[in-house]
C-alpha cells in the first residue's frame, strides 16, 4: 500500500461509533486527535492522515452521470473519499488534495441500502462503492468490504459492485457472497498503466486477482475506462482483451464497460502541474455536450467499435455497454444502450 498512516483525526460526532472504536484499537500505535468539527481545524489536513467522520447526508445516491449522455441506472455508495493510487486522469485531483476520509456510521448505511433493496424498481439496482475511493485499495487501510458483501448477500433486487485497480482480494475469497457481488477491475494496456497509473497493480496482477475471485464464485467485471488514444492503441488493447479471455471464463464476466478519456477543463492545469510526464492532456480534445474535454466523436466511435469487435471475437454473450455516451453512439458500435442487468441475466449472459 503506497500510504503510511501517521495520524487518525476523529470528528466528535463519529467518536462513539463501533467502527471508530475498532479502528482506534487496530491502530493503537498511531497518533489520534479529536476535533469538534472538521472545518474548524485551523492547520488543515495532511497527506498521511485518516479522517473518521459521520455521514450526515445520504450514503446512497443515483450515479450523477453527465448531462446529455446516457446513464445506466447505476447507484453509488459513498463510503468515504480518497485514493492512494494517484492516477493522472482522476477527477479526485480537482475535488480534493490529500486527506483520506471514512464515514463510520455503517449502521445508517445498512439501513439505507435495505430501504433501497425494498423499493419497487423495474429492474435490479447496481450499487457500486468505487466512485470516490478505490474499493479494495481503501480496504487495505480499512477493510469494510467483507462486512458489506456479506451484509448485502441476502438483500433482494441489488447487485453490489466492488471496483478496483488493485490485486488485494484475499479478504474476499472465503466470504458468503451468494453471487450478489461482482468484483470488477479497471483495465488498460501495460504501457498506459506504467505511464498514467503508476501506483496501481499491474495488468497481470489485476487479472490474476480476477481469476482468484472467479474461483471463489464471484462474477467479475471489466471497465476499459478511460480508453487512451496513442499510436499503438489498437494493438495494445487487442492484447488486453485477449488476455482477459485467456485467463477468465466468458460466462463469469458480468459486464464490460467502455469509456473514452474525459475530464473537466479545470483539471487540465492540475494534471499538467502534478504529472508533467503525462502527455494525455495534449491529445486532440474538444468540449463535449457536458462541457468535459473528450476525443472527437469519430475517434471515440472508432475506439469503441474496435474494442467491441475484439470482445465479440471471443464472446457474443458478454454484455458490453458505453459509459457516459449517448444511445445513438452505443447502437452504432454494437454496445448495450442502455445497459440492463436483468435483461442480460434473462438471456443467459
C-alpha positions as YAML, in Angstrom:
chain: A
units: angstrom
residues:
- id: 1
  name: UNK
  ca: [0.00, 0.00, 0.00]
- id: 2
  name: UNK
  ca: [1.56, 3.31, -1.09]
- id: 3
  name: UNK
  ca: [0.45, 5.07, 2.07]
- id: 4
  name: UNK
  ca: [1.80, 5.23, 5.63]
- id: 5
  name: UNK
  ca: [-0.77, 6.22, 8.22]
- id: 6
  name: UNK
  ca: [0.64, 8.79, 10.65]
- id: 7
  name: UNK
  ca: [-2.45, 10.18, 12.37]
- id: 8
  name: UNK
  ca: [-6.17, 9.48, 12.78]
- id: 9
  name: UNK
  ca: [-8.40, 12.52, 13.14]
- id: 10
  name: UNK
  ca: [-11.79, 11.80, 14.69]
- id: 11
  name: UNK
  ca: [-14.76, 14.12, 14.32]
- id: 12
  name: UNK
  ca: [-16.60, 14.44, 17.66]
- id: 13
  name: UNK
  ca: [-19.88, 13.07, 16.24]
- id: 14
  name: UNK
  ca: [-18.02, 10.00, 14.95]
- id: 15
  name: UNK
  ca: [-16.28, 9.08, 18.19]
- id: 16
  name: UNK
  ca: [-18.90, 6.75, 19.67]
- id: 17
  name: UNK
  ca: [-19.47, 4.55, 16.62]
- id: 18
  name: UNK
  ca: [-18.37, 0.93, 16.74]
- id: 19
  name: UNK
  ca: [-16.21, 1.22, 13.61]
- id: 20
  name: UNK
  ca: [-14.35, 4.21, 15.11]
- id: 21
  name: UNK
  ca: [-13.57, 2.24, 18.24]
- id: 22
  name: UNK
  ca: [-12.43, -0.77, 16.21]
- id: 23
  name: UNK
  ca: [-10.09, 1.37, 14.11]
- id: 24
  name: UNK
  ca: [-8.61, 3.20, 17.07]
- id: 25
  name: UNK
  ca: [-7.91, -0.19, 18.68]
- id: 26
  name: UNK
  ca: [-6.46, -1.60, 15.46]
- id: 27
  name: UNK
  ca: [-4.18, 1.41, 15.03]
- id: 28
  name: UNK
  ca: [-3.43, 1.91, 18.73]
- id: 29
  name: UNK
  ca: [0.17, 2.88, 17.96]
- id: 30
  name: UNK
  ca: [-0.90, 5.67, 15.57]
- id: 31
  name: UNK
  ca: [-1.43, 9.19, 16.92]
- id: 32
  name: UNK
  ca: [-5.06, 10.28, 17.07]
- id: 33
  name: UNK
  ca: [-6.75, 13.60, 17.55]
- id: 34
  name: UNK
  ca: [-10.36, 14.54, 18.29]
- id: 35
  name: UNK
  ca: [-11.86, 17.67, 16.73]
- id: 36
  name: UNK
  ca: [-15.27, 19.23, 17.36]
- id: 37
  name: UNK
  ca: [-15.86, 19.83, 13.65]
- id: 38
  name: UNK
  ca: [-13.65, 19.06, 10.70]
- id: 39
  name: UNK
  ca: [-13.86, 22.55, 9.25]
- id: 40
  name: UNK
  ca: [-12.63, 24.13, 12.49]
- id: 41
  name: UNK
  ca: [-9.18, 22.53, 12.29]
- id: 42
  name: UNK
  ca: [-7.02, 25.55, 11.56]
- id: 43
  name: UNK
  ca: [-3.95, 23.85, 10.11]
- id: 44
  name: UNK
  ca: [-5.90, 21.75, 7.61]
- id: 45
  name: UNK
  ca: [-5.16, 18.08, 6.96]
- id: 46
  name: UNK
  ca: [-2.03, 16.24, 5.92]
- id: 47
  name: UNK
  ca: [-1.44, 13.59, 3.27]
- id: 48
  name: UNK
  ca: [-0.85, 10.78, 5.77]
- id: 49
  name: UNK
  ca: [-3.96, 11.27, 7.86]
- id: 50
  name: UNK
  ca: [-7.19, 9.32, 8.02]
- id: 51
  name: UNK
  ca: [-10.30, 11.27, 8.96]
- id: 52
  name: UNK
  ca: [-13.17, 9.43, 10.66]
- id: 53
  name: UNK
  ca: [-16.45, 11.29, 10.23]
- id: 54
  name: UNK
  ca: [-20.19, 10.80, 10.40]
- id: 55
  name: UNK
  ca: [-22.09, 10.83, 7.12]
- id: 56
  name: UNK
  ca: [-24.79, 13.41, 7.77]
- id: 57
  name: UNK
  ca: [-26.30, 13.19, 4.31]
- id: 58
  name: UNK
  ca: [-27.17, 10.13, 2.23]
- id: 59
  name: UNK
  ca: [-24.82, 7.23, 1.65]
- id: 60
  name: UNK
  ca: [-26.62, 6.07, -1.50]
- id: 61
  name: UNK
  ca: [-27.11, 8.32, -4.50]
- id: 62
  name: UNK
  ca: [-28.03, 7.81, -8.11]
- id: 63
  name: UNK
  ca: [-24.91, 7.97, -10.28]
- id: 64
  name: UNK
  ca: [-24.62, 11.63, -11.28]
- id: 65
  name: UNK
  ca: [-23.93, 10.58, -14.87]
- id: 66
  name: UNK
  ca: [-23.26, 13.52, -17.10]
- id: 67
  name: UNK
  ca: [-25.67, 15.91, -18.87]
- id: 68
  name: UNK
  ca: [-26.83, 14.94, -22.38]
- id: 69
  name: UNK
  ca: [-25.42, 11.40, -22.16]
- id: 70
  name: UNK
  ca: [-26.98, 8.06, -21.21]
- id: 71
  name: UNK
  ca: [-26.90, 6.82, -17.65]
- id: 72
  name: UNK
  ca: [-27.04, 3.07, -16.93]
- id: 73
  name: UNK
  ca: [-29.24, 3.25, -13.80]
- id: 74
  name: UNK
  ca: [-26.25, 2.89, -11.50]
- id: 75
  name: UNK
  ca: [-26.25, 3.82, -7.82]
- id: 76
  name: UNK
  ca: [-23.16, 4.82, -5.87]
- id: 77
  name: UNK
  ca: [-22.39, 4.05, -2.24]
- id: 78
  name: UNK
  ca: [-20.25, 6.80, -0.74]
- id: 79
  name: UNK
  ca: [-18.16, 5.16, 1.97]
- id: 80
  name: UNK
  ca: [-15.57, 7.90, 2.04]
- id: 81
  name: UNK
  ca: [-13.20, 9.94, -0.08]
- id: 82
  name: UNK
  ca: [-9.63, 9.34, -1.15]
- id: 83
  name: UNK
  ca: [-7.47, 7.07, -3.25]
- id: 84
  name: UNK
  ca: [-3.85, 6.08, -2.81]
- id: 85
  name: UNK
  ca: [-3.25, 5.21, -6.46]
- id: 86
  name: UNK
  ca: [-2.84, 8.75, -7.82]
- id: 87
  name: UNK
  ca: [-3.77, 8.07, -11.47]
- id: 88
  name: UNK
  ca: [-3.01, 11.06, -13.67]
- id: 89
  name: UNK
  ca: [-6.53, 11.45, -15.12]
- id: 90
  name: UNK
  ca: [-8.51, 11.00, -11.86]
- id: 91
  name: UNK
  ca: [-11.12, 13.68, -11.18]
- id: 92
  name: UNK
  ca: [-10.34, 13.46, -7.46]
- id: 93
  name: UNK
  ca: [-7.30, 15.66, -8.12]
- id: 94
  name: UNK
  ca: [-9.68, 18.52, -8.75]
- id: 95
  name: UNK
  ca: [-12.06, 17.86, -5.87]
- id: 96
  name: UNK
  ca: [-9.61, 17.12, -3.08]
- id: 97
  name: UNK
  ca: [-5.97, 17.42, -2.12]
- id: 98
  name: UNK
  ca: [-4.75, 14.78, 0.28]
- id: 99
  name: UNK
  ca: [-6.86, 13.62, 3.26]
- id: 100
  name: UNK
  ca: [-8.47, 10.18, 3.31]
- id: 101
  name: UNK
  ca: [-11.90, 10.24, 4.87]
- id: 102
  name: UNK
  ca: [-14.10, 7.37, 6.01]
- id: 103
  name: UNK
  ca: [-17.71, 7.57, 7.17]
- id: 104
  name: UNK
  ca: [-18.06, 5.38, 10.23]
- id: 105
  name: UNK
  ca: [-21.85, 5.25, 10.79]
- id: 106
  name: UNK
  ca: [-22.10, 1.96, 8.89]
- id: 107
  name: UNK
  ca: [-25.33, 1.11, 10.73]
- id: 108
  name: UNK
  ca: [-27.04, 4.01, 8.93]
- id: 109
  name: UNK
  ca: [-25.53, 2.85, 5.65]
- id: 110
  name: UNK
  ca: [-27.04, -0.62, 6.04]
- id: 111
  name: UNK
  ca: [-30.49, 0.78, 6.80]
- id: 112
  name: UNK
  ca: [-30.30, 2.98, 3.72]
- id: 113
  name: UNK
  ca: [-29.27, 0.11, 1.44]
- id: 114
  name: UNK
  ca: [-32.04, -2.09, 2.89]
- id: 115
  name: UNK
  ca: [-34.59, 0.60, 2.04]
- id: 116
  name: UNK
  ca: [-33.19, 0.75, -1.48]
- id: 117
  name: UNK
  ca: [-33.49, -3.03, -1.80]
- id: 118
  name: UNK
  ca: [-37.13, -2.92, -0.69]
- id: 119
  name: UNK
  ca: [-38.11, -0.17, -3.14]
- id: 120
  name: UNK
  ca: [-40.02, -1.35, -6.19]
- id: 121
  name: UNK
  ca: [-37.66, -0.73, -9.08]
- id: 122
  name: UNK
  ca: [-38.43, -2.07, -12.57]
- id: 123
  name: UNK
  ca: [-35.01, -3.75, -12.66]
- id: 124
  name: UNK
  ca: [-32.20, -4.88, -10.36]
- id: 125
  name: UNK
  ca: [-30.24, -1.97, -8.92]
- id: 126
  name: UNK
  ca: [-26.50, -2.00, -9.47]
- id: 127
  name: UNK
  ca: [-24.81, -0.43, -6.47]
- id: 128
  name: UNK
  ca: [-21.09, 0.34, -6.53]
- id: 129
  name: UNK
  ca: [-18.66, 1.67, -3.93]
- id: 130
  name: UNK
  ca: [-15.85, 2.81, -6.21]
- id: 131
  name: UNK
  ca: [-16.75, 6.41, -7.04]
- id: 132
  name: UNK
  ca: [-14.66, 8.41, -4.55]
- id: 133
  name: UNK
  ca: [-12.41, 5.56, -3.41]
- id: 134
  name: UNK
  ca: [-10.78, 2.51, -4.91]
- id: 135
  name: UNK
  ca: [-12.95, -0.12, -3.24]
- id: 136
  name: UNK
  ca: [-10.22, -2.64, -2.45]
- id: 137
  name: UNK
  ca: [-7.33, -0.19, -2.29]
- id: 138
  name: UNK
  ca: [-9.12, 1.52, 0.59]
- id: 139
  name: UNK
  ca: [-9.75, -1.90, 2.15]
- id: 140
  name: UNK
  ca: [-6.01, -2.27, 2.70]
- id: 141
  name: UNK
  ca: [-6.36, 0.52, 5.25]
- id: 142
  name: UNK
  ca: [-9.93, -0.01, 6.46]
- id: 143
  name: UNK
  ca: [-11.36, -3.44, 5.48]
- id: 144
  name: UNK
  ca: [-15.08, -2.64, 5.31]
- id: 145
  name: UNK
  ca: [-16.00, -4.50, 2.11]
- id: 146
  name: UNK
  ca: [-16.03, -8.03, 3.58]
- id: 147
  name: UNK
  ca: [-18.66, -6.82, 6.05]
- id: 148
  name: UNK
  ca: [-20.69, -5.10, 3.32]
- id: 149
  name: UNK
  ca: [-20.52, -8.04, 0.92]
- id: 150
  name: UNK
  ca: [-21.90, -10.46, 3.49]
- id: 151
  name: UNK
  ca: [-24.48, -7.92, 4.70]
- id: 152
  name: UNK
  ca: [-25.80, -7.36, 1.16]
- id: 153
  name: UNK
  ca: [-25.82, -11.07, 0.25]
- id: 154
  name: UNK
  ca: [-29.40, -11.55, 1.47]
- id: 155
  name: UNK
  ca: [-30.90, -8.37, 0.06]
- id: 156
  name: UNK
  ca: [-33.27, -8.64, -2.92]
- id: 157
  name: UNK
  ca: [-33.05, -6.53, -6.09]
- id: 158
  name: UNK
  ca: [-29.45, -5.42, -5.56]
- id: 159
  name: UNK
  ca: [-26.15, -6.45, -7.10]
- id: 160
  name: UNK
  ca: [-23.12, -4.90, -5.43]
- id: 161
  name: UNK
  ca: [-20.05, -3.94, -7.46]
- id: 162
  name: UNK
  ca: [-16.61, -3.65, -5.89]
- id: 163
  name: UNK
  ca: [-14.39, -1.77, -8.36]
- id: 164
  name: UNK
  ca: [-10.61, -1.57, -8.17]
- id: 165
  name: UNK
  ca: [-7.20, -1.21, -9.75]
- id: 166
  name: UNK
  ca: [-5.60, -3.28, -7.00]
- id: 167
  name: UNK
  ca: [-4.99, -7.01, -6.55]
- id: 168
  name: UNK
  ca: [-5.93, -7.01, -2.86]
- id: 169
  name: UNK
  ca: [-8.59, -9.76, -2.88]
- id: 170
  name: UNK
  ca: [-7.53, -12.29, -0.24]
- id: 171
  name: UNK
  ca: [-10.07, -10.90, 2.24]
- id: 172
  name: UNK
  ca: [-12.89, -11.63, -0.26]
- id: 173
  name: UNK
  ca: [-12.21, -15.25, -1.12]
- id: 174
  name: UNK
  ca: [-13.97, -17.01, 1.76]
- id: 175
  name: UNK
  ca: [-16.99, -14.76, 2.12]
- id: 176
  name: UNK
  ca: [-20.62, -15.88, 1.87]
- id: 177
  name: UNK
  ca: [-21.42, -13.54, -1.01]
- id: 178
  name: UNK
  ca: [-24.19, -15.72, -2.52]
- id: 179
  name: UNK
  ca: [-23.45, -14.43, -6.00]
- id: 180
  name: UNK
  ca: [-24.72, -10.93, -5.14]
- id: 181
  name: UNK
  ca: [-21.37, -9.17, -5.57]
- id: 182
  name: UNK
  ca: [-19.44, -8.51, -8.79]
- id: 183
  name: UNK
  ca: [-15.74, -7.76, -8.35]
- id: 184
  name: UNK
  ca: [-14.55, -5.61, -11.23]
- id: 185
  name: UNK
  ca: [-11.33, -4.09, -12.49]
- id: 186
  name: UNK
  ca: [-10.46, -1.01, -14.47]
- id: 187
  name: UNK
  ca: [-8.09, -2.19, -17.16]
- id: 188
  name: UNK
  ca: [-5.67, -0.65, -19.63]
- id: 189
  name: UNK
  ca: [-2.61, -1.81, -21.56]
- id: 190
  name: UNK
  ca: [0.63, -2.12, -19.57]
- id: 191
  name: UNK
  ca: [2.04, 0.94, -21.36]
- id: 192
  name: UNK
  ca: [-0.85, 3.09, -20.10]
- id: 193
  name: UNK
  ca: [-0.67, 1.60, -16.60]
- id: 194
  name: UNK
  ca: [3.06, 2.35, -16.38]
- id: 195
  name: UNK
  ca: [2.61, 5.91, -17.61]
- id: 196
  name: UNK
  ca: [-0.72, 7.01, -16.11]
- id: 197
  name: UNK
  ca: [-1.49, 4.58, -13.24]
- id: 198
  name: UNK
  ca: [1.94, 4.16, -11.70]
- id: 199
  name: UNK
  ca: [0.95, 3.18, -8.15]
- id: 200
  name: UNK
  ca: [-1.63, 0.57, -9.15]
- id: 201
  name: UNK
  ca: [-1.37, -3.20, -9.60]
- id: 202
  name: UNK
  ca: [-0.07, -4.34, -12.99]
- id: 203
  name: UNK
  ca: [-2.49, -5.71, -15.58]
- id: 204
  name: UNK
  ca: [-1.23, -9.23, -14.91]
- id: 205
  name: UNK
  ca: [-1.73, -8.79, -11.14]
- id: 206
  name: UNK
  ca: [-5.28, -7.49, -11.66]
- id: 207
  name: UNK
  ca: [-6.24, -10.41, -13.91]
- id: 208
  name: UNK
  ca: [-4.71, -12.98, -11.55]
- id: 209
  name: UNK
  ca: [-6.79, -11.43, -8.77]
- id: 210
  name: UNK
  ca: [-9.85, -11.73, -11.05]
- id: 211
  name: UNK
  ca: [-9.04, -15.42, -11.50]
- id: 212
  name: UNK
  ca: [-8.99, -15.89, -7.72]
- id: 213
  name: UNK
  ca: [-12.38, -14.18, -7.39]
- id: 214
  name: UNK
  ca: [-13.79, -16.27, -10.23]
- id: 215
  name: UNK
  ca: [-12.63, -19.42, -8.44]
- id: 216
  name: UNK
  ca: [-14.32, -18.12, -5.27]
- id: 217
  name: UNK
  ca: [-17.64, -17.99, -7.11]
- id: 218
  name: UNK
  ca: [-17.82, -14.30, -7.94]
- id: 219
  name: UNK
  ca: [-18.87, -12.84, -11.24]
- id: 220
  name: UNK
  ca: [-16.24, -10.40, -12.46]
- id: 221
  name: UNK
  ca: [-16.42, -7.20, -14.49]
- id: 222
  name: UNK
  ca: [-14.02, -5.07, -16.52]
- id: 223
  name: UNK
  ca: [-14.00, -1.37, -17.27]
- id: 224
  name: UNK
  ca: [-11.92, -0.12, -20.19]
- id: 225
  name: UNK
  ca: [-12.18, 3.38, -18.84]
- id: 226
  name: UNK
  ca: [-10.57, 5.63, -19.73]
- id: 227
  name: UNK
  ca: [-9.63, 4.41, -23.18]
- id: 228
  name: UNK
  ca: [-6.49, 6.34, -24.14]
- id: 229
  name: UNK
  ca: [-5.60, 7.15, -27.73]
- id: 230
  name: UNK
  ca: [-1.91, 6.78, -28.67]
- id: 231
  name: UNK
  ca: [-0.01, 5.36, -31.69]
- id: 232
  name: UNK
  ca: [-0.16, 1.66, -30.69]
- id: 233
  name: UNK
  ca: [-3.57, 1.69, -29.02]
- id: 234
  name: UNK
  ca: [-5.24, -0.88, -31.30]
- id: 235
  name: UNK
  ca: [-2.51, -3.47, -30.96]
- id: 236
  name: UNK
  ca: [-2.17, -2.96, -27.21]
- id: 237
  name: UNK
  ca: [-5.89, -3.05, -26.39]
- id: 238
  name: UNK
  ca: [-6.30, -6.17, -28.51]
- id: 239
  name: UNK
  ca: [-3.71, -7.88, -26.30]
- id: 240
  name: UNK
  ca: [-5.61, -6.82, -23.15]
- id: 241
  name: UNK
  ca: [-8.86, -8.30, -24.43]
- id: 242
  name: UNK
  ca: [-7.06, -11.49, -25.47]
- id: 243
  name: UNK
  ca: [-5.50, -11.84, -22.02]
- id: 244
  name: UNK
  ca: [-8.86, -11.36, -20.27]
- id: 245
  name: UNK
  ca: [-10.46, -14.20, -22.23]
- id: 246
  name: UNK
  ca: [-7.37, -16.35, -21.97]
- id: 247
  name: UNK
  ca: [-7.46, -16.21, -18.17]
- id: 248
  name: UNK
  ca: [-11.20, -15.93, -17.45]
- id: 249
  name: UNK
  ca: [-14.33, -17.80, -18.49]
- id: 250
  name: UNK
  ca: [-16.73, -15.63, -20.54]
- id: 251
  name: UNK
  ca: [-19.74, -16.94, -18.59]
- id: 252
  name: UNK
  ca: [-18.34, -15.45, -15.37]
- id: 253
  name: UNK
  ca: [-17.95, -11.95, -16.85]
- id: 254
  name: UNK
  ca: [-20.95, -9.92, -15.67]
- id: 255
  name: UNK
  ca: [-20.23, -6.92, -17.89]
- id: 256
  name: UNK
  ca: [-17.57, -4.92, -19.72]
- id: 257
  name: UNK
  ca: [-17.87, -1.15, -19.98]
- id: 258
  name: UNK
  ca: [-16.11, 1.19, -22.37]
- id: 259
  name: UNK
  ca: [-15.46, 4.87, -21.73]
- id: 260
  name: UNK
  ca: [-13.11, 7.25, -23.50]
- id: 261
  name: UNK
  ca: [-10.84, 9.75, -21.75]
- id: 262
  name: UNK
  ca: [-12.84, 12.74, -20.49]
- id: 263
  name: UNK
  ca: [-12.27, 15.39, -17.85]
- id: 264
  name: UNK
  ca: [-13.36, 18.87, -16.87]
- id: 265
  name: UNK
  ca: [-11.26, 21.66, -18.42]
- id: 266
  name: UNK
  ca: [-10.28, 22.85, -14.93]
- id: 267
  name: UNK
  ca: [-8.50, 19.53, -14.33]
- id: 268
  name: UNK
  ca: [-6.10, 20.05, -17.25]
- id: 269
  name: UNK
  ca: [-3.91, 22.55, -15.40]
- id: 270
  name: UNK
  ca: [-3.86, 20.35, -12.28]
- id: 271
  name: UNK
  ca: [-2.75, 17.36, -14.35]
- id: 272
  name: UNK
  ca: [-0.03, 19.37, -16.10]
- id: 273
  name: UNK
  ca: [1.34, 20.58, -12.77]
- id: 274
  name: UNK
  ca: [1.17, 17.28, -10.87]
- id: 275
  name: UNK
  ca: [2.13, 14.94, -13.72]
- id: 276
  name: UNK
  ca: [4.49, 16.68, -16.16]
- id: 277
  name: UNK
  ca: [5.45, 13.27, -17.62]
- id: 278
  name: UNK
  ca: [1.88, 12.61, -18.82]
- id: 279
  name: UNK
  ca: [1.01, 13.52, -22.41]
- id: 280
  name: UNK
  ca: [-2.71, 12.66, -22.40]
- id: 281
  name: UNK
  ca: [-3.85, 16.26, -21.88]
- id: 282
  name: UNK
  ca: [-2.14, 17.23, -25.15]
- id: 283
  name: UNK
  ca: [-4.32, 15.00, -27.35]
- id: 284
  name: UNK
  ca: [-6.95, 16.41, -29.69]
- id: 285
  name: UNK
  ca: [-9.66, 17.02, -27.11]
- id: 286
  name: UNK
  ca: [-12.76, 19.16, -27.57]
- id: 287
  name: UNK
  ca: [-15.61, 20.15, -25.22]
- id: 288
  name: UNK
  ca: [-18.45, 17.62, -25.32]
- id: 289
  name: UNK
  ca: [-22.14, 18.27, -24.69]
- id: 290
  name: UNK
  ca: [-21.41, 18.10, -20.97]
- id: 291
  name: UNK
  ca: [-18.52, 20.57, -21.15]
- id: 292
  name: UNK
  ca: [-15.90, 17.90, -20.46]
- id: 293
  name: UNK
  ca: [-12.91, 17.62, -22.77]
- id: 294
  name: UNK
  ca: [-13.22, 14.50, -24.96]
- id: 295
  name: UNK
  ca: [-11.83, 12.99, -28.12]
- id: 296
  name: UNK
  ca: [-13.72, 13.89, -31.30]
- id: 297
  name: UNK
  ca: [-16.79, 11.70, -31.73]
- id: 298
  name: UNK
  ca: [-15.45, 9.89, -34.86]
- id: 299
  name: UNK
  ca: [-12.35, 8.85, -32.89]
- id: 300
  name: UNK
  ca: [-14.40, 7.73, -29.90]
- id: 301
  name: UNK
  ca: [-16.68, 5.76, -32.19]
- id: 302
  name: UNK
  ca: [-13.69, 4.07, -33.83]
- id: 303
  name: UNK
  ca: [-12.20, 3.16, -30.44]
- id: 304
  name: UNK
  ca: [-15.49, 1.79, -29.10]
- id: 305
  name: UNK
  ca: [-16.26, -0.19, -32.26]
- id: 306
  name: UNK
  ca: [-12.74, -1.64, -32.26]
- id: 307
  name: UNK
  ca: [-12.98, -2.79, -28.64]
- id: 308
  name: UNK
  ca: [-16.45, -4.27, -29.21]
- id: 309
  name: UNK
  ca: [-15.13, -6.23, -32.19]
- id: 310
  name: UNK
  ca: [-12.22, -7.57, -30.11]
- id: 311
  name: UNK
  ca: [-14.59, -8.67, -27.34]
- id: 312
  name: UNK
  ca: [-17.10, -10.22, -29.75]
- id: 313
  name: UNK
  ca: [-14.34, -12.29, -31.34]
- id: 314
  name: UNK
  ca: [-14.24, -14.17, -28.01]
- id: 315
  name: UNK
  ca: [-17.85, -13.98, -26.84]
- id: 316
  name: UNK
  ca: [-21.18, -12.95, -28.32]
- id: 317
  name: UNK
  ca: [-22.83, -13.01, -24.92]
- id: 318
  name: UNK
  ca: [-20.77, -10.86, -22.55]
- id: 319
  name: UNK
  ca: [-22.71, -7.61, -22.00]
- id: 320
  name: UNK
  ca: [-20.82, -4.56, -23.30]
- id: 321
  name: UNK
  ca: [-22.01, -1.03, -22.66]
- id: 322
  name: UNK
  ca: [-20.71, 2.53, -23.04]
- id: 323
  name: UNK
  ca: [-20.22, 4.78, -20.04]
- id: 324
  name: UNK
  ca: [-21.43, 8.36, -20.39]
- id: 325
  name: UNK
  ca: [-22.15, 8.29, -24.10]
- id: 326
  name: UNK
  ca: [-25.46, 8.64, -25.93]
- id: 327
  name: UNK
  ca: [-27.79, 5.91, -27.10]
- id: 328
  name: UNK
  ca: [-27.09, 6.53, -30.78]
- id: 329
  name: UNK
  ca: [-23.36, 6.03, -30.41]
- id: 330
  name: UNK
  ca: [-23.86, 2.87, -28.35]
- id: 331
  name: UNK
  ca: [-26.13, 1.45, -31.05]
- id: 332
  name: UNK
  ca: [-23.67, 2.39, -33.79]
- id: 333
  name: UNK
  ca: [-20.84, 0.41, -32.18]
- id: 334
  name: UNK
  ca: [-22.92, -2.59, -31.10]
- id: 335
  name: UNK
  ca: [-22.98, -1.87, -27.38]
- id: 336
  name: UNK
  ca: [-25.88, -2.12, -24.91]
- id: 337
  name: UNK
  ca: [-27.99, 1.02, -24.94]
- id: 338
  name: UNK
  ca: [-28.74, 1.41, -22.12]
- id: 339
  name: UNK
  ca: [-27.29, -1.41, -20.03]
- id: 340
  name: UNK
  ca: [-29.85, -3.58, -18.20]
- id: 341
  name: UNK
  ca: [-28.52, -6.23, -15.82]
- id: 342
  name: UNK
  ca: [-31.84, -8.11, -15.67]
- id: 343
  name: UNK
  ca: [-32.01, -8.29, -19.45]
- id: 344
  name: UNK
  ca: [-28.57, -9.89, -19.65]
- id: 345
  name: UNK
  ca: [-29.44, -12.41, -16.94]
- id: 346
  name: UNK
  ca: [-32.72, -13.42, -18.60]
- id: 347
  name: UNK
  ca: [-30.83, -14.17, -21.79]
- id: 348
  name: UNK
  ca: [-28.30, -16.34, -20.02]
- id: 349
  name: UNK
  ca: [-25.36, -13.92, -20.30]
...
